Amino acid sequence: MHCVRVWTRSLCRVEYLGAWRRSLSHTAAGKLDLSGIYPPIATPFTAKEDVDYQKLEENLLKYAKIPFKGLVVQGSNGEYPFLTEEERVEVVKAVRRYLPLGKLLMAGSGCESTKATLQLTEKMAAAGADAVLVVNPCFYKGKMDSRAMIHHFTEVADSSPVPVVLYSVPANTGLELPMDAVVELCQHPNILGLKDSGGDITRIGLIVHKTEAQDFQVLAGSAGFLMAAYCVGAVGGVCALANVLGQELCELERLCESGHWEEARVLQQRLIEPNASSCLQKPAFLLWWSILANHNTSISEASPQMQVECTKGNWKKTTWMVLGLQKVLAA
């Protein structure tokens, strides 16, 4: 199975014989269990806009205290469009050095061209990624139909040394990975699963249903619909809110997996408003994240940046966000 497989591609309607190279620890994509919670970690920067590796190490030490399944590096939350290819790879290398044994590292390697994605995927694998998270190309939206998507992801999965996780994030790309493309791609032996950030629970449930025979693993892309995604068969989540409320999201995972649905519902409801704020007020979200991380408890103790936010007329929203987080943490 993991040496040579016959893969039927609808693109050309012929049998394609391929060899998939894998590391010794990933002899088959299906053996890598994605279930669990992953924070898509932020990339810290210095005042000169260089990657701040000291702050990155400090953040990783904090993440190590929370029972995450692993980390997603260079996803949307990591601001990868603002980094050079060399910086993207170096960040993954740095995370790999400090990540505890047993934790998975999923690295974003999606680019606009198939060739660039192939090259970056190889580099991410060499840097220590256990799997790659590949967002769909989107610049030429009118040409990105199912046929193009299947061709692109198949080429990437054929060559990738590590398993591939598809990434659908229509809020950023303006495109949703088509259902028929997902159903076909899930049959590829080196495509492990999908991170779906669209929030359509009907779609997530249908994907789980249509791909269950392939051991295809679906991850929710937001804490706002994490419990609902578990209800329809998702195995975990890649949630920005986990950067701030990691313990709470891991607890929600535990409650869902153990069937304690009433307790899970109560916790999920408490997380909805903080999650919505993190999506709609991202700069303020990062600032009150800093406040909580430094154990500040009021706006008067906030950083100068936060005070600037307040003077812009955002103080009511910002104060509500801080107090909302503190209420979740105290509950």
Contacts in CASP RR format, 6 or more apart in sequence:
PFRMAT RR
TARGET T0000
AUTHOR 0000-0000-0000
METHOD contacts of the structure
MODEL  1
MHCVRVWTRSLCRVEYLGAWRRSLSHTAAGKLDLSGIYPPIATPFTAKED
VDYQKLEENLLKYAKIPFKGLVVQGSNGEYPFLTEEERVEVVKAVRRYLP
LGKLLMAGSGCESTKATLQLTEKMAAAGADAVLVVNPCFYKGKMDSRAMI
HHFTEVADSSPVPVVLYSVPANTGLELPMDAVVELCQHPNILGLKDSGGD
ITRIGLIVHKTEAQDFQVLAGSAGFLMAAYCVGAVGGVCALANVLGQELC
ELERLCESGHWEEARVLQQRLIEPNASSCLQKPAFLLWWSILANHNTSIS
EASPQMQVECTKGNWKKTTWMVLGLQKVLAA
1 28 0 8 1.000
1 189 0 8 1.000
2 20 0 8 1.000
2 22 0 8 1.000
2 27 0 8 1.000
2 28 0 8 1.000
2 189 0 8 1.000
3 19 0 8 1.000
4 17 0 8 1.000
4 18 0 8 1.000
4 19 0 8 1.000
5 18 0 8 1.000
5 20 0 8 1.000
5 189 0 8 1.000
6 15 0 8 1.000
6 16 0 8 1.000
6 17 0 8 1.000
7 15 0 8 1.000
7 16 0 8 1.000
7 17 0 8 1.000
7 18 0 8 1.000
7 154 0 8 1.000
7 158 0 8 1.000
7 187 0 8 1.000
7 188 0 8 1.000
7 189 0 8 1.000
8 15 0 8 1.000
8 16 0 8 1.000
8 187 0 8 1.000
9 16 0 8 1.000
9 150 0 8 1.000
9 151 0 8 1.000
9 154 0 8 1.000
10 147 0 8 1.000
10 150 0 8 1.000
10 184 0 8 1.000
11 147 0 8 1.000
11 150 0 8 1.000
11 151 0 8 1.000
11 154 0 8 1.000
18 158 0 8 1.000
20 157 0 8 1.000
20 158 0 8 1.000
20 160 0 8 1.000
20 189 0 8 1.000
20 190 0 8 1.000
21 159 0 8 1.000
21 161 0 8 1.000
22 28 0 8 1.000
22 29 0 8 1.000
22 161 0 8 1.000
22 162 0 8 1.000
22 190 0 8 1.000
23 125 0 8 1.000
23 161 0 8 1.000
23 162 0 8 1.000
25 130 0 8 1.000
26 32 0 8 1.000
26 130 0 8 1.000
26 161 0 8 1.000
26 162 0 8 1.000
26 163 0 8 1.000
28 189 0 8 1.000
29 163 0 8 1.000
29 164 0 8 1.000
29 189 0 8 1.000
29 190 0 8 1.000
29 191 0 8 1.000
29 192 0 8 1.000
30 163 0 8 1.000
30 189 0 8 1.000
30 192 0 8 1.000
30 215 0 8 1.000
32 104 0 8 1.000
32 130 0 8 1.000
32 131 0 8 1.000
32 163 0 8 1.000
32 192 0 8 1.000
33 217 0 8 1.000
34 69 0 8 1.000
34 104 0 8 1.000
34 131 0 8 1.000
34 165 0 8 1.000
34 192 0 8 1.000
34 193 0 8 1.000
34 217 0 8 1.000
34 219 0 8 1.000
34 235 0 8 1.000
34 236 0 8 1.000
35 69 0 8 1.000
35 217 0 8 1.000
35 235 0 8 1.000
35 236 0 8 1.000
36 68 0 8 1.000
36 69 0 8 1.000
36 70 0 8 1.000
36 235 0 8 1.000
36 236 0 8 1.000
36 237 0 8 1.000
36 250 0 8 1.000
36 253 0 8 1.000
37 68 0 8 1.000
37 69 0 8 1.000
37 236 0 8 1.000
37 237 0 8 1.000
37 239 0 8 1.000
37 242 0 8 1.000
37 246 0 8 1.000
37 249 0 8 1.000
37 250 0 8 1.000
37 253 0 8 1.000
38 68 0 8 1.000
38 69 0 8 1.000
38 70 0 8 1.000
38 71 0 8 1.000
38 72 0 8 1.000
38 104 0 8 1.000
38 106 0 8 1.000
38 219 0 8 1.000
38 236 0 8 1.000
38 237 0 8 1.000
38 238 0 8 1.000
38 239 0 8 1.000
38 242 0 8 1.000
39 63 0 8 1.000
39 68 0 8 1.000
39 71 0 8 1.000
39 72 0 8 1.000
39 238 0 8 1.000
39 239 0 8 1.000
39 240 0 8 1.000
39 242 0 8 1.000
39 243 0 8 1.000
39 246 0 8 1.000
40 72 0 8 1.000
40 75 0 8 1.000
40 76 0 8 1.000
40 77 0 8 1.000
40 78 0 8 1.000
40 238 0 8 1.000
40 239 0 8 1.000
40 240 0 8 1.000
40 242 0 8 1.000
40 243 0 8 1.000
41 59 0 8 1.000
41 60 0 8 1.000
41 63 0 8 1.000
41 71 0 8 1.000
41 72 0 8 1.000
41 73 0 8 1.000
41 77 0 8 1.000
41 78 0 8 1.000
41 95 0 8 1.000
41 243 0 8 1.000
42 59 0 8 1.000
42 77 0 8 1.000
42 78 0 8 1.000
42 79 0 8 1.000
42 243 0 8 1.000
42 286 0 8 1.000
43 51 0 8 1.000
43 56 0 8 1.000
43 74 0 8 1.000
43 78 0 8 1.000
43 79 0 8 1.000
43 80 0 8 1.000
43 83 0 8 1.000
43 91 0 8 1.000
44 51 0 8 1.000
44 52 0 8 1.000
44 55 0 8 1.000
44 56 0 8 1.000
44 59 0 8 1.000
45 51 0 8 1.000
45 52 0 8 1.000
46 52 0 8 1.000
51 83 0 8 1.000
51 87 0 8 1.000
51 90 0 8 1.000
51 91 0 8 1.000
53 94 0 8 1.000
56 91 0 8 1.000
56 94 0 8 1.000
56 95 0 8 1.000
57 94 0 8 1.000
57 98 0 8 1.000
60 71 0 8 1.000
60 95 0 8 1.000
60 98 0 8 1.000
60 99 0 8 1.000
61 98 0 8 1.000
62 293 0 8 1.000
63 71 0 8 1.000
64 98 0 8 1.000
64 99 0 8 1.000
64 100 0 8 1.000
66 246 0 8 1.000
66 247 0 8 1.000
66 250 0 8 1.000
67 250 0 8 1.000
68 103 0 8 1.000
68 242 0 8 1.000
68 246 0 8 1.000
68 250 0 8 1.000
69 103 0 8 1.000
69 104 0 8 1.000
69 236 0 8 1.000
70 99 0 8 1.000
70 103 0 8 1.000
70 104 0 8 1.000
70 105 0 8 1.000
70 106 0 8 1.000
71 95 0 8 1.000
71 99 0 8 1.000
71 103 0 8 1.000
71 104 0 8 1.000
71 105 0 8 1.000
71 106 0 8 1.000
72 106 0 8 1.000
72 107 0 8 1.000
72 108 0 8 1.000
72 133 0 8 1.000
72 238 0 8 1.000
73 91 0 8 1.000
73 92 0 8 1.000
73 95 0 8 1.000
73 105 0 8 1.000
73 106 0 8 1.000
73 107 0 8 1.000
73 108 0 8 1.000
73 129 0 8 1.000
74 80 0 8 1.000
74 83 0 8 1.000
74 88 0 8 1.000
74 91 0 8 1.000
74 92 0 8 1.000
74 107 0 8 1.000
74 108 0 8 1.000
74 109 0 8 1.000
74 124 0 8 1.000
75 108 0 8 1.000
75 133 0 8 1.000
75 135 0 8 1.000
76 135 0 8 1.000
76 169 0 8 1.000
76 172 0 8 1.000
76 197 0 8 1.000
77 240 0 8 1.000
77 243 0 8 1.000
80 88 0 8 1.000
80 108 0 8 1.000
83 91 0 8 1.000
85 120 0 8 1.000
85 123 0 8 1.000
88 108 0 8 1.000
88 120 0 8 1.000
88 124 0 8 1.000
89 120 0 8 1.000
89 123 0 8 1.000
89 124 0 8 1.000
89 127 0 8 1.000
90 127 0 8 1.000
92 105 0 8 1.000
92 107 0 8 1.000
92 124 0 8 1.000
92 127 0 8 1.000
92 128 0 8 1.000
92 129 0 8 1.000
93 127 0 8 1.000
93 128 0 8 1.000
95 105 0 8 1.000
96 105 0 8 1.000
96 127 0 8 1.000
96 128 0 8 1.000
96 129 0 8 1.000
99 105 0 8 1.000
104 130 0 8 1.000
104 131 0 8 1.000
105 128 0 8 1.000
105 129 0 8 1.000
105 130 0 8 1.000
105 131 0 8 1.000
106 129 0 8 1.000
106 130 0 8 1.000
106 131 0 8 1.000
106 132 0 8 1.000
106 133 0 8 1.000
106 165 0 8 1.000
106 238 0 8 1.000
107 124 0 8 1.000
107 127 0 8 1.000
107 128 0 8 1.000
107 129 0 8 1.000
107 131 0 8 1.000
107 132 0 8 1.000
107 133 0 8 1.000
108 124 0 8 1.000
108 129 0 8 1.000
108 132 0 8 1.000
108 133 0 8 1.000
108 134 0 8 1.000
108 135 0 8 1.000
108 167 0 8 1.000
109 117 0 8 1.000
109 120 0 8 1.000
109 121 0 8 1.000
109 123 0 8 1.000
109 124 0 8 1.000
109 129 0 8 1.000
109 132 0 8 1.000
109 133 0 8 1.000
109 134 0 8 1.000
110 116 0 8 1.000
110 117 0 8 1.000
110 120 0 8 1.000
110 121 0 8 1.000
110 132 0 8 1.000
110 133 0 8 1.000
110 134 0 8 1.000
110 135 0 8 1.000
110 167 0 8 1.000
111 117 0 8 1.000
111 120 0 8 1.000
111 137 0 8 1.000
112 137 0 8 1.000
112 138 0 8 1.000
112 139 0 8 1.000
113 137 0 8 1.000
114 137 0 8 1.000
114 151 0 8 1.000
114 152 0 8 1.000
114 155 0 8 1.000
114 156 0 8 1.000
117 134 0 8 1.000
117 152 0 8 1.000
117 156 0 8 1.000
118 155 0 8 1.000
118 156 0 8 1.000
118 159 0 8 1.000
118 160 0 8 1.000
121 132 0 8 1.000
121 134 0 8 1.000
121 156 0 8 1.000
121 159 0 8 1.000
121 160 0 8 1.000
121 161 0 8 1.000
121 162 0 8 1.000
121 164 0 8 1.000
122 159 0 8 1.000
122 160 0 8 1.000
122 161 0 8 1.000
124 132 0 8 1.000
124 162 0 8 1.000
125 132 0 8 1.000
125 160 0 8 1.000
125 161 0 8 1.000
125 162 0 8 1.000
126 161 0 8 1.000
129 162 0 8 1.000
130 162 0 8 1.000
130 163 0 8 1.000
131 162 0 8 1.000
131 163 0 8 1.000
131 164 0 8 1.000
131 165 0 8 1.000
131 192 0 8 1.000
132 160 0 8 1.000
132 162 0 8 1.000
132 163 0 8 1.000
132 164 0 8 1.000
132 165 0 8 1.000
133 165 0 8 1.000
133 167 0 8 1.000
133 195 0 8 1.000
133 238 0 8 1.000
134 153 0 8 1.000
134 156 0 8 1.000
134 164 0 8 1.000
134 165 0 8 1.000
134 166 0 8 1.000
134 167 0 8 1.000
135 167 0 8 1.000
135 168 0 8 1.000
135 169 0 8 1.000
135 172 0 8 1.000
135 173 0 8 1.000
136 144 0 8 1.000
136 149 0 8 1.000
136 152 0 8 1.000
136 153 0 8 1.000
136 166 0 8 1.000
136 167 0 8 1.000
136 168 0 8 1.000
136 173 0 8 1.000
136 175 0 8 1.000
136 177 0 8 1.000
137 144 0 8 1.000
137 148 0 8 1.000
137 152 0 8 1.000
138 144 0 8 1.000
138 172 0 8 1.000
138 173 0 8 1.000
138 174 0 8 1.000
138 175 0 8 1.000
141 174 0 8 1.000
141 175 0 8 1.000
144 175 0 8 1.000
145 178 0 8 1.000
146 178 0 8 1.000
146 180 0 8 1.000
146 181 0 8 1.000
146 184 0 8 1.000
149 177 0 8 1.000
149 178 0 8 1.000
149 181 0 8 1.000
149 185 0 8 1.000
150 181 0 8 1.000
150 184 0 8 1.000
150 185 0 8 1.000
153 164 0 8 1.000
153 166 0 8 1.000
153 181 0 8 1.000
153 185 0 8 1.000
153 188 0 8 1.000
153 191 0 8 1.000
154 185 0 8 1.000
154 188 0 8 1.000
156 164 0 8 1.000
157 164 0 8 1.000
157 185 0 8 1.000
157 188 0 8 1.000
157 190 0 8 1.000
157 191 0 8 1.000
158 190 0 8 1.000
160 190 0 8 1.000
163 190 0 8 1.000
163 191 0 8 1.000
163 192 0 8 1.000
164 188 0 8 1.000
164 190 0 8 1.000
164 191 0 8 1.000
164 192 0 8 1.000
164 193 0 8 1.000
165 191 0 8 1.000
165 192 0 8 1.000
165 193 0 8 1.000
165 194 0 8 1.000
165 195 0 8 1.000
165 219 0 8 1.000
166 177 0 8 1.000
166 182 0 8 1.000
166 185 0 8 1.000
166 191 0 8 1.000
166 193 0 8 1.000
166 194 0 8 1.000
166 195 0 8 1.000
167 194 0 8 1.000
167 195 0 8 1.000
167 197 0 8 1.000
168 176 0 8 1.000
168 177 0 8 1.000
168 182 0 8 1.000
168 194 0 8 1.000
168 195 0 8 1.000
168 196 0 8 1.000
168 197 0 8 1.000
168 198 0 8 1.000
169 195 0 8 1.000
169 197 0 8 1.000
169 198 0 8 1.000
169 221 0 8 1.000
170 176 0 8 1.000
170 197 0 8 1.000
170 198 0 8 1.000
171 197 0 8 1.000
171 198 0 8 1.000
176 198 0 8 1.000
176 203 0 8 1.000
177 194 0 8 1.000
179 203 0 8 1.000
179 206 0 8 1.000
179 207 0 8 1.000
179 210 0 8 1.000
182 194 0 8 1.000
182 207 0 8 1.000
182 210 0 8 1.000
182 211 0 8 1.000
183 207 0 8 1.000
183 210 0 8 1.000
183 211 0 8 1.000
185 191 0 8 1.000
186 193 0 8 1.000
186 194 0 8 1.000
186 211 0 8 1.000
186 214 0 8 1.000
186 216 0 8 1.000
187 214 0 8 1.000
191 216 0 8 1.000
192 216 0 8 1.000
192 217 0 8 1.000
193 216 0 8 1.000
193 217 0 8 1.000
193 218 0 8 1.000
193 219 0 8 1.000
194 207 0 8 1.000
194 216 0 8 1.000
194 217 0 8 1.000
194 218 0 8 1.000
194 219 0 8 1.000
195 219 0 8 1.000
195 221 0 8 1.000
195 237 0 8 1.000
195 238 0 8 1.000
196 203 0 8 1.000
196 204 0 8 1.000
196 207 0 8 1.000
196 218 0 8 1.000
196 219 0 8 1.000
196 220 0 8 1.000
196 221 0 8 1.000
197 221 0 8 1.000
197 222 0 8 1.000
198 221 0 8 1.000
198 222 0 8 1.000
199 220 0 8 1.000
199 221 0 8 1.000
199 222 0 8 1.000
199 225 0 8 1.000
201 225 0 8 1.000
201 228 0 8 1.000
201 229 0 8 1.000
201 231 0 8 1.000
201 232 0 8 1.000
204 218 0 8 1.000
204 220 0 8 1.000
204 229 0 8 1.000
204 232 0 8 1.000
204 233 0 8 1.000
204 234 0 8 1.000
205 218 0 8 1.000
205 232 0 8 1.000
205 233 0 8 1.000
207 216 0 8 1.000
207 218 0 8 1.000
208 216 0 8 1.000
208 218 0 8 1.000
208 232 0 8 1.000
208 233 0 8 1.000
208 234 0 8 1.000
211 218 0 8 1.000
217 235 0 8 1.000
218 229 0 8 1.000
218 233 0 8 1.000
218 234 0 8 1.000
218 235 0 8 1.000
219 234 0 8 1.000
219 235 0 8 1.000
219 236 0 8 1.000
219 237 0 8 1.000
219 238 0 8 1.000
220 226 0 8 1.000
220 228 0 8 1.000
220 229 0 8 1.000
220 230 0 8 1.000
220 234 0 8 1.000
220 236 0 8 1.000
220 237 0 8 1.000
220 238 0 8 1.000
220 239 0 8 1.000
221 229 0 8 1.000
221 237 0 8 1.000
221 238 0 8 1.000
221 239 0 8 1.000
222 239 0 8 1.000
222 240 0 8 1.000
222 241 0 8 1.000
222 275 0 8 1.000
222 279 0 8 1.000
223 239 0 8 1.000
223 240 0 8 1.000
223 241 0 8 1.000
223 242 0 8 1.000
223 245 0 8 1.000
223 249 0 8 1.000
223 252 0 8 1.000
223 271 0 8 1.000
223 275 0 8 1.000
224 239 0 8 1.000
224 241 0 8 1.000
224 268 0 8 1.000
224 271 0 8 1.000
224 272 0 8 1.000
224 275 0 8 1.000
224 276 0 8 1.000
226 234 0 8 1.000
226 236 0 8 1.000
226 237 0 8 1.000
226 239 0 8 1.000
226 249 0 8 1.000
226 252 0 8 1.000
226 253 0 8 1.000
226 256 0 8 1.000
226 268 0 8 1.000
226 271 0 8 1.000
227 252 0 8 1.000
227 256 0 8 1.000
227 264 0 8 1.000
227 265 0 8 1.000
227 267 0 8 1.000
227 268 0 8 1.000
229 236 0 8 1.000
229 237 0 8 1.000
230 236 0 8 1.000
230 253 0 8 1.000
230 256 0 8 1.000
230 257 0 8 1.000
230 264 0 8 1.000
231 256 0 8 1.000
236 253 0 8 1.000
237 253 0 8 1.000
239 249 0 8 1.000
239 275 0 8 1.000
240 275 0 8 1.000
240 278 0 8 1.000
240 279 0 8 1.000
241 249 0 8 1.000
241 271 0 8 1.000
241 274 0 8 1.000
241 275 0 8 1.000
241 278 0 8 1.000
242 249 0 8 1.000
242 250 0 8 1.000
243 289 0 8 1.000
244 274 0 8 1.000
244 278 0 8 1.000
244 285 0 8 1.000
244 289 0 8 1.000
244 292 0 8 1.000
244 325 0 8 1.000
245 271 0 8 1.000
245 274 0 8 1.000
245 325 0 8 1.000
245 328 0 8 1.000
245 329 0 8 1.000
248 267 0 8 1.000
248 270 0 8 1.000
248 271 0 8 1.000
248 328 0 8 1.000
248 329 0 8 1.000
249 271 0 8 1.000
251 267 0 8 1.000
252 264 0 8 1.000
252 267 0 8 1.000
252 268 0 8 1.000
252 271 0 8 1.000
255 261 0 8 1.000
255 263 0 8 1.000
255 264 0 8 1.000
255 267 0 8 1.000
256 264 0 8 1.000
270 327 0 8 1.000
270 328 0 8 1.000
270 331 0 8 1.000
271 328 0 8 1.000
273 324 0 8 1.000
274 321 0 8 1.000
274 324 0 8 1.000
274 325 0 8 1.000
274 328 0 8 1.000
277 284 0 8 1.000
277 285 0 8 1.000
277 317 0 8 1.000
277 320 0 8 1.000
277 321 0 8 1.000
278 285 0 8 1.000
281 314 0 8 1.000
281 317 0 8 1.000
281 318 0 8 1.000
281 321 0 8 1.000
283 309 0 8 1.000
284 306 0 8 1.000
284 309 0 8 1.000
284 314 0 8 1.000
284 317 0 8 1.000
284 318 0 8 1.000
284 321 0 8 1.000
285 321 0 8 1.000
287 302 0 8 1.000
287 303 0 8 1.000
287 305 0 8 1.000
287 306 0 8 1.000
287 309 0 8 1.000
287 318 0 8 1.000
288 302 0 8 1.000
288 306 0 8 1.000
288 318 0 8 1.000
288 321 0 8 1.000
288 322 0 8 1.000
288 325 0 8 1.000
290 303 0 8 1.000
290 306 0 8 1.000
291 301 0 8 1.000
291 302 0 8 1.000
291 303 0 8 1.000
291 306 0 8 1.000
291 322 0 8 1.000
292 322 0 8 1.000
292 325 0 8 1.000
292 326 0 8 1.000
292 329 0 8 1.000
296 302 0 8 1.000
297 326 0 8 1.000
299 306 0 8 1.000
299 307 0 8 1.000
299 310 0 8 1.000
299 315 0 8 1.000
299 318 0 8 1.000
299 319 0 8 1.000
299 322 0 8 1.000
302 310 0 8 1.000
306 318 0 8 1.000
309 315 0 8 1.000
309 318 0 8 1.000
310 318 0 8 1.000
310 319 0 8 1.000
END
